[in-house]
Amino acid sequence: SSTMATEYTKSHARHVAEVMTTKVATVAEDTPLADIADLLEKRRIKRVPVVREGQLVGIVSRANLIRAL
């Protein structure tokens, strides 16, 4: 099963590169909250990094969106 494979990988990995996400979705500081909610739903992710000029400036989570809406 996919869950068993994921757990095996996590328990046997030695470096972050072996388990990290490489196709990272990001948003800008001025991205509308509705667009972020759509992105989280479509990508089935719980949080998204916020970047400014290529630099990480924050993270928006589902919980942040719920509080804001």
C-alpha positions, 0 to 999 in steps of 0.5 A: 500500500502507498501508506506502508511505502511512505512509512518505510521511506520515512523510517529508512531515509538518512537525509532530508533530500530523500523525503522532501517535496521537490515540486513546491507550490509557492504564492506571493504576499498579495495572492488572494486568499481564495486562490490560496484555498483553491491551490491547497485543495487542488494540490492536496496540501496543508500549507504553502510557502509565501515568497517575495523576490524569490525569498521565503517570507512566510507560510500560509496553512489551512488553519490560517485560512480558516481563521482569516475567512 
